[in-house]
Amino acid sequence: MRTVLALDLKDDPALIAEYEQHHQRIWPEIAAHLRRHGVTGMEIYRLGTRMMMVMDTDDSIFDAAAMAAATDSDPKVRAWEELMWRFQAPTPWTPAGQKWVPMTRIFDLDAQQD
């Protein structure tokens, strides 16, 4: 399944540059955590301070609640999340206590009739 999520960055060019640098080579434990929980692909795009994540998952493995619980119980993953929160900010539409929030698809070319 493909999910598209949004999150903002703090509006500080130095912090944005540092955030992007961290994503040139994420910690190996983070990549392993994502793969272990059924994330088969992930890309992050940025325009200004707005980010969009495209996440592909294997539905036979992926369970968002189980992944969140594993995140909370793994000290290395928690440390990564805490580090990333230095740079991140919720969007104006993000519910309290959340970070990445799903975006709503409003167009799909494949669904168009010729």
N, C-alpha and C positions, 0 to 999 in steps of 0.2 A: 504494500500500500504506500502511496505517496502522501505526505503531509507537508503543508507549507505553514511556517510559523513566523511570527514577527516579534521583534524586540528592538529597543533603542539603545544607543550608546550615549554616554555623557558627552555634551558638546564641548570637547576639549581636544584640539588637534594632537597634543602630545599623548593623551590617554588613548585616542583612537589609533595612533601609530603603534603604541605599545600593544594594544589589543590585537591588532593585525599581526604583529610580530609573533605573539604567542601562538597564533593560528597557522604560522608557517610550518610548525612542527609541534603538534600537541603532545602532551605527555603520553607515553606508550600505554600506561594504565588506563587512560581515558579512552583511547581507541579500542583497547581490549574490552572495556566495560560496555561501550556502545555495541560492538560486534556480538558480545556475549548475550546481549538482550535483544538481538534480532534486528539491529540497525544495519542494513546492507549498503547504504549509501547516504552521504550527507554533504551538502554544500551550503555555504553561507555567502550571501551577497550583501553589499552595503551601498546605500545612496545617502550621502550626508551622514546623519546620525541614525537613520532607520536601517535595520538589518532584516533580511529575509532568509530563513533557513528552509531548504528543501531536504526532507528526510524520507528515505525509502526504507521500508521495514518488511520483514518476513512475518506475515500474519500468523504463521504457525508457531512462532517463538515470541514475537513482540507483545509485551503487556506493559502499558504505561505505568500502572500502579506498582507492579513488581519492580520495574526499573527505578521508579522514584524511591521505593523502599530500599533498594540496593544502593542507591546514591547516598541516602541518609546514613546507611550503616558502614559505608566504605570511607575510611579516613582520607585516602588519597583523592577520591572523587569529590568528597566534601571540600578538601583544600582547593581543588581546581575550581569548583563552583564559587567558593568564597573569593578566590583570586579574580575570577571573571566578573563578579559582582562589583568590583572596584571600577570597572569600565562601563558596566551596563546600567540601563535605566528602563523602567517599565514604560510602555507606550501609554498615551492618555486613555486607552481603552482596556488596559490590562487590569484584571481583578486584583485586589490586594493579596499579597502573599504569593503571587505567581511571577514567572519571568517570561519565557517564550509562550506566546499564545497562538492558537491556530487561526489562520486566515481563512476567509470564506472564498471559495472559487466562484467567480461570476461568469466565466466564459471558458468553453472547451471547444476548440476547433473540430475535434473528432465528432462532437455531437451535432455538428451543423449538417444540414441536408444540402446536397449539391443541386 
